[in-house]
Amino acid sequence: IYLWGYFRRTRSSRGLEGASKVNVELMWLTGNLHPDHSVISDFRKETAALLPGIFSQFTALCVELGLFGREIVAIDGTFIKAVNSRGKSFTRARLNKLIAAAEAAASRDLELLDTTDAQEQGACGAGAGGRAEMETKLEKIRARQTELQGYLEQCGESPTGQVNLTDRDSVQLRKNGRSTTGYNVQAATDAKHHLVAAVEVTQDGNDKGQLDAMAQKAKAETGLAPDAPIEVLADSGYPTATQLAECAGHNSTVTAPLPKIDANPESYGAERFEPDHDSGGYTCPAGQVLGRKKDKMLAGTLYETCSNRAACRGCELRGDCTRSSYRTLRINPHKAHVEAARER
């Protein structure tokens, strides 16, 4: 029933129940059985832990039948919406705004209560009935404040820094100006017959850390050794210097678009600095040597750092090279892997 629903794009258990009673294909497939929607739904819930193993067995069968080429895989990801509305998804920033709004509302109601105490007929149309109504409203606001504070504490304990009330493993994701609460699902597809070799559900908001992991999972699922050679295709959201180096270490050759180098001749990017083997530094476009300084950690990567304050001080090209008083050149340790990927 689930396979039939997948190919007919019918996902809900109620839709599948109805189809089993009116669709000739499904009536033939089930032997004219008409399971209730709750039976269909419970089956999926009760057997969910077994499904990854079934997928692996199916992939192994395809390998035995020679349906996987195991030479080229294409990797891509997509956001899948969770069963969690926007109103039941909270981040620290959103909770702080809601708490501030609740505090402001409570302050306004307290001022009105003070006015009611001073005057028998306040601006809110007071009297005993008006005061009781306002006190009830204030109690609700305070209860909401307590609830929001509890969610804020949960954010601090959550590995994602978020709290979702319905689908608790989901996260708020944003890509290309569009946002959703859900998951980032990664898939690796073999080139021979376009069969899916590996799937992984992640909570990452982008694809930058998925390249090597998915390539290795595709190898494992299709029976290849971890260091077996394979070509990996991906879009521009995947390649980073670190990921390219990790893939190279596992004999995975990445073909993916990298950011373009600025073609402006007056813009002196790192690619225009030549290595100086004698000093271990780099020679700038003006012919000056930038000596090696202390390496610097940026975004989890240790960069080689080179500079020459004295040479930059009187350099005619400094205005085109840097906005600072001298140029600090930072070279990614995986530069060779980036250049090789750019060549491909």
C-alpha positions in Angstrom: 0.0 0.0 0.0 2.8 2.4 0.9 4.7 1.7 -2.3 1.6 2.2 -4.3 0.9 5.5 -2.5 4.5 6.6 -3.1 4.2 6.2 -6.9 0.7 7.8 -6.9 1.8 10.7 -4.6 -0.8 9.7 -2.0 0.8 10.0 1.4 -1.9 10.3 4.0 -3.3 7.2 5.7 -6.9 8.3 5.1 -6.2 8.8 1.4 -4.7 5.3 1.2 -7.7 3.9 3.0 -10.1 5.5 0.5 -8.0 4.4 -2.5 -8.1 0.8 -1.3 -11.9 0.9 -1.7 -12.2 2.6 -5.1 -9.0 2.1 -7.0 -8.8 -1.1 -9.1 -5.0 -1.2 -9.0 -4.9 -1.1 -5.2 -7.8 -3.5 -4.8 -5.9 -6.0 -7.0 -2.6 -5.3 -5.1 -4.1 -5.9 -1.7 -6.4 -8.8 -2.6 -9.4 -6.6 -2.1 -8.6 -5.9 1.5 -9.6 -2.5 2.9 -7.5 -1.7 6.0 -8.6 1.2 8.2 -6.5 4.4 8.1 -5.3 3.8 11.7 -4.0 0.3 10.8 -2.0 1.9 7.9 -0.7 4.6 10.1 0.3 2.3 13.0 2.1 -0.1 10.7 4.5 2.7 9.6 5.0 3.8 13.2 5.6 0.3 14.6 8.0 -0.7 11.8 9.9 2.6 11.3 13.1 1.3 13.0 13.2 -1.6 10.5 13.0 0.6 7.3 16.7 1.6 7.1 17.7 -2.0 7.2 15.3 -2.8 4.4 16.7 0.0 2.3 20.2 -1.3 2.8 19.1 -4.8 1.8 17.5 -3.4 -1.3 20.7 -1.5 -2.2 22.8 -4.7 -1.6 20.4 -6.6 -4.0 20.9 -3.9 -6.7 24.7 -4.2 -6.3 24.4 -8.0 -6.8 22.4 -7.4 -10.0 25.0 -5.0 -11.3 22.6 -2.0 -11.2 25.1 0.3 -9.5 28.0 1.6 -11.5 29.8 2.7 -8.3 32.0 5.1 -10.2 30.1 8.4 -10.1 27.5 9.6 -7.6 25.6 12.9 -7.5 24.8 14.4 -4.2 22.1 16.9 -3.4 19.8 17.9 -0.5 16.3 19.2 0.0 14.3 20.7 2.8 11.4 18.5 4.0 8.7 20.1 6.0 8.0 18.7 9.5 4.7 18.1 11.2 5.2 21.3 13.2 3.6 24.6 12.6 5.5 28.0 12.8 3.5 28.8 15.9 5.0 25.8 17.7 8.6 26.4 16.8 10.8 28.6 18.9 14.3 30.0 18.7 16.1 32.0 21.4 15.6 35.3 19.5 11.8 34.6 19.0 11.3 33.7 22.6 13.0 36.8 23.8 10.7 38.9 21.6 7.6 37.1 22.9 8.7 37.4 26.5 9.4 41.2 26.1 5.9 41.6 24.4 4.3 39.7 27.3 6.1 41.9 29.9 4.9 45.0 28.1 1.3 43.7 28.0 1.5 42.9 31.8 2.8 46.4 32.5 -0.1 48.0 30.6 -2.6 45.9 32.5 -1.1 46.7 35.9 -1.3 50.4 35.1 -5.0 50.0 34.2 -5.6 48.1 37.5 -4.0 51.0 39.4 -6.4 53.4 37.6 -9.3 51.2 38.5 -8.3 51.2 42.2 -8.2 55.0 42.1 -11.4 55.6 40.3 -14.7 53.7 40.4 -15.1 54.2 36.7 -11.7 53.9 35.0 -10.8 54.4 31.4 -11.5 50.7 30.8 -15.1 50.9 31.8 -14.1 49.5 35.2 -16.2 48.7 38.2 -16.0 45.3 39.9 -16.7 43.4 36.7 -14.0 45.3 34.7 -11.4 44.7 37.4 -12.1 41.0 37.6 -11.8 40.7 33.8 -8.5 42.5 33.8 -7.1 40.4 36.6 -8.0 37.2 34.7 -6.3 38.6 31.6 -3.2 39.4 33.7 -3.1 35.9 35.1 -3.1 34.5 31.6 -0.3 36.8 30.5 1.8 35.7 33.5 1.1 32.1 32.8 2.3 32.6 29.2 5.4 34.3 30.5 6.2 31.3 32.7 5.6 29.0 29.7 7.9 31.0 27.4 10.6 31.1 30.1 10.5 27.3 30.3 10.9 27.1 26.5 13.9 29.4 26.7 15.6 27.1 29.2 14.9 24.2 26.9 16.6 26.1 24.1 19.7 26.3 26.2 19.7 22.5 26.7 18.9 21.7 23.0 21.8 20.9 20.7 20.1 22.9 17.9 19.3 25.9 20.2 15.6 25.5 19.2 12.4 24.0 20.7 9.7 22.5 18.6 6.6 21.2 20.3 5.2 18.7 17.9 8.0 17.3 15.8 10.7 17.7 18.4 13.7 16.7 16.2 12.9 19.3 13.5 14.6 22.7 13.2 14.0 26.0 11.6 15.8 26.1 8.2 16.3 28.9 5.7 17.5 28.8 2.1 17.3 31.4 -0.7 15.0 33.6 1.3 12.6 30.8 2.1 12.2 29.2 5.5 10.5 26.1 6.9 10.5 24.0 10.0 11.7 20.5 9.1 14.8 18.6 8.0 17.6 18.8 5.5 17.5 15.5 3.6 20.6 14.4 1.7 20.7 11.9 -1.1 23.4 10.3 -3.2 22.4 8.9 -6.6 24.5 6.5 -8.7 25.1 7.6 -12.3 24.5 4.2 -14.0 20.7 3.9 -13.6 20.0 6.9 -11.4 19.3 4.7 -8.3 19.5 6.3 -4.9 22.6 4.8 -3.2 22.3 6.6 0.2 20.0 8.9 2.2 20.6 10.8 5.4 18.3 13.1 7.3 20.2 16.1 8.9 19.3 19.2 11.0 21.9 21.4 9.2 20.8 24.6 7.7 23.1 24.2 4.7 25.0 21.5 2.7 28.5 22.7 3.4 29.5 19.8 5.8 27.7 17.0 3.9 30.0 16.2 0.9 32.5 13.8 2.3 30.0 12.1 4.7 27.5 11.4 1.9 30.2 10.2 -0.4 31.5 7.8 2.3 27.9 6.6 3.0 27.3 5.9 -0.7 30.5 3.8 -0.7 29.5 1.9 2.3 25.9 1.2 1.1 27.1 0.0 -2.3 29.9 -2.3 -0.9 32.9 -0.1 -1.7 35.9 0.3 0.7 36.2 3.6 2.5 39.3 4.6 0.4 37.9 3.3 -3.0 38.1 5.8 -5.8 34.8 7.5 -6.8 33.8 10.7 -8.6 31.4 12.9 -6.7 29.2 15.5 -8.4 27.6 18.3 -6.4 26.2 21.9 -6.7 27.8 25.1 -5.5 26.4 24.7 -2.0 28.7 21.8 -1.1 32.4 22.4 -1.8 34.5 24.0 1.0 38.3 23.7 1.3 38.0 21.4 4.3 35.4 19.1 2.6 37.5 18.9 -0.6 40.5 17.9 1.5 38.5 15.2 3.4 37.2 13.8 0.1 40.7 13.7 -1.4 41.9 11.8 1.7 39.2 9.2 0.9 40.0 9.1 -2.9 36.8 10.8 -3.7 37.3 13.2 -6.7 34.9 16.2 -6.4 33.5 18.0 -9.4 31.5 21.0 -8.3 31.3 24.7 -9.1 33.5 26.9 -6.8 33.2 30.7 -6.3 34.6 32.6 -9.2 37.9 34.5 -8.9 37.6 38.2 -9.3 38.7 39.0 -12.8 39.4 42.7 -12.0 43.2 43.1 -12.6 43.3 45.8 -9.8 41.9 43.3 -7.2 44.8 41.4 -5.8 43.4 38.1 -4.5 45.4 35.4 -2.9 45.8 33.6 -6.2 48.1 36.4 -7.4 50.6 35.8 -4.6 53.4 33.3 -5.5 55.0 31.0 -2.9 58.5 32.0 -1.9 60.2 28.7 -1.1 63.3 30.3 0.5 61.4 32.2 3.2 58.3 30.0 3.4 56.2 33.1 2.7 54.7 34.6 -0.5 55.7 37.1 -3.1 53.1 39.8 -3.8 52.3 41.4 -7.2 54.7 44.3 -6.4 57.6 41.8 -6.0 57.9 42.1 -2.2 58.1 39.0 0.0 55.5 38.6 2.7 57.1 36.6 5.5 55.4 33.8 7.5 53.7 34.9 10.7 51.8 33.1 13.4 49.0 30.9 11.9 45.4 32.0 12.7 42.3 29.9 13.4 39.3 31.0 11.4 36.0 29.1 11.3 37.6 26.0 12.6 40.5 26.0 10.0 44.1 27.0 10.8 45.2 29.5 8.1 48.8 30.3 7.2 49.4 34.0 7.8 51.9 36.2 5.9 52.6 40.0 6.0 55.3 42.6 5.5 54.4 46.0 7.1 57.5 47.8 6.0 57.1 46.8 2.3 53.4 47.8 2.3 54.0 51.2 3.9 55.4 52.8 0.7 53.9 50.5 -1.9 52.1 52.2 -4.8 49.7 49.2 -5.2 48.5 49.3 -1.6 45.3 51.1 -2.4 44.2 48.4 -4.8 45.5 45.6 -2.5 44.0 46.4 0.9 42.1 49.0 2.9 44.4 48.5 5.9 47.8 50.0 6.5 49.3 46.7 5.3 48.2 43.5 3.6 47.7 40.3 5.7 47.7 37.3 3.4 45.8 34.2 4.8 46.4 31.0 2.9 44.0 28.1 3.4 46.1 24.9 4.2 43.9 23.1 1.7 44.6 25.5 -1.1 46.0 22.8 -3.4 42.7 20.8 -3.2 40.7 23.9 -4.0 42.9 24.7 -7.0 42.6 21.2 -8.3 38.8 21.3 -7.9 38.7 24.6 -9.7 40.7 23.1 -12.6 38.1 20.2 -12.9 
